[in-house]
Amino acid sequence: MPEPTPETNPYGTPTTTGPEPIRSYQGVLNTVIRTLLNVPIIGNQLGKRLVTLHVTGRKSGKVYDVPVAYTRHEGDLLIGTSKRPWVRNIRKGVPIEVSLGGPQRSADAEVFEDSESVMRLYDLIARDNKQNAKFNGIGFDPDGSPHQADIYQTWQQGGVVIRVTLR
């Protein structure tokens, strides 16, 4: 089957308008979350669903500390997000640092952007974390399955999945 185009949705009509937009206060919220992740008792609770990626800019060398929700799958961490500027700095073969309830660890990361991979991996993420699914504009069918037209719409609007393999 040829690669579907972002203009059409072969899965029908989405049930949402897509991923929530980035709010003007997101930078402040990320700073608060990063701080809370370092507080022993609170961080342990938040860390059950959040990880901080430390991604180095390709050109600037600046380190971006980004708290994101994750899903564990087959020993890896799966992260569903929009293709934000920091995502462009993740390149296969170039390690990143990850904070996951302890000291920073090196990890390998790969960004999936094709519709087939994004559909398959976002389906896993949505089944595991309904709040993350809602944030990314993914609703659920009456049987509890993620609505495929919504996942496709998320891809259409720039959704990607990052697979992180801890070293």
N, C-alpha and C positions, 0 to 999 in steps of 0.2 A: 504494500500500500504506500503511495507517495506521501511525503510529509504533509500533514494538514497545514493549511495557511491560517494565520491569525485572524483573517477576515470572516471565516465561517466557523460554526460550532457543530461538528458532526454528532454531538451527543444531545442536541435539542436545546431547549431554552433554560438558561441558568435560573436558579431560585434566589440569587443575590445579585448585588450590583458589583461584586468583586471585592478585592482586598481593601481593607480600611486604609485611608490615606495616612501618610506620616503627619503627625500633629506638630504644631509649632513648638511645643514643649518637649518633644521627644529627646533632645539632647540632655535636658535637665533630668528627665525621667531615667535615661540610661545611666547618668552619673549616680543617681540615688540607688538604682538597682545594683550597679557595680559595687557601691559601698556596702549595701546590705548583704550582698553575696560573700563579703569578707567578715561579717559578724558571725561568730561561731554558731549560735543556736538558730538564728534567723536564716543565715546562709545555708545551713543544712536543709532547711525546709524549701527555700527558694531553689536551691541547687538540684532538687529532684526533677525539675523541668527546665532549668536555665543553665547555660554555659556561657562563659565569656571567651570570645575569639579575639586573639591579638594578631591583627593582620597588618603587615608592613607595606606601606605604599611603594609601588614599583618605581616611581620617579622621585617622590619627595623623601622617602625613607621614614616618613612619619608612621608611628604605630597607632592603629585604630583599635580601641578596646570596645567590642560590641557584644552586649549581652543578648543572647537569642535563645528561643525555646528549641528543644531538641527531642528527638525520639530515638531510643536505642533499637537497633535492628542488626542482627547477625554480627554483633561485636563492634559495630560502627555507630556513630551518631549521625542522624539525618536532620537537616535543618532546612525548613521551607521558608523562603523569604522572597521579596521582590529583588530585582537586580539593581540594588543600590550601588552608589559609587564604590563603596568599600569592597563589594563583591568582585569587582574587576581586578582587585589586587590578589585574589586567590588564583593560583596557577598550579596545575598538576605538575608534580615534581619539585615544587618549592614548598618546604615545610612552613607551617604556621605554629603559633603557640596557643595553648588552650588552658583555661582555668576551669576546673571541674571539681569544686569542693576541696581544693588543696593547692599545692604549689603548681606553677605553670608546667605544662608538659608539651613536648613537641608532638606534632601530628601531621599527617598527610591529609590534604583536602582536595576534593574534585568537585567542580560545579557542573551540574547537569542542566542543560538548557533546552534540549530537544523535547518535543511534545510527548513522545512515548515514555521517556524516562521520568519526566516531570509528572505525568499522569500516574504512573505506577508508584513512584515514591511518595507523592503527595497523598495518594490513597492510604498508604501505610501510616503516614504522619497523622492524617485526619482521624483515622480509626483509633489511634493511640491518644491523641490530645485534642479533644473537642473544642477547647478554648482557642488553641492555635488555629484550628480549622475555621472557627468563626472569624478570627482576626484576618485570616487570609481569604475570606469570602466564600467559604465552602460550607454548604448546607448538607442536610442528610435526607435520604429517602425514608419512606415509612418503615422499611425493614432495618434502618440504622446504618445503611451503607452510605458512604460519602457520595453526594450527587455528582456524577461524572461530568455533566455540563458545567458545573461550578468549578471543578478542578481544571477543566479545559479553559474556562474563562480566566482563571488565575494565571495559567500559562500565557494566554493571549495578552494579558495585561502586565507581562514581564516576570511572572513567577519562575523561580529556579529552585533547585534543591542542591544543597551542599552535603556531600558525604565526607565525614571526618573520621579518619582512622588513627587512633592514638598509638603512639610508638611505645 
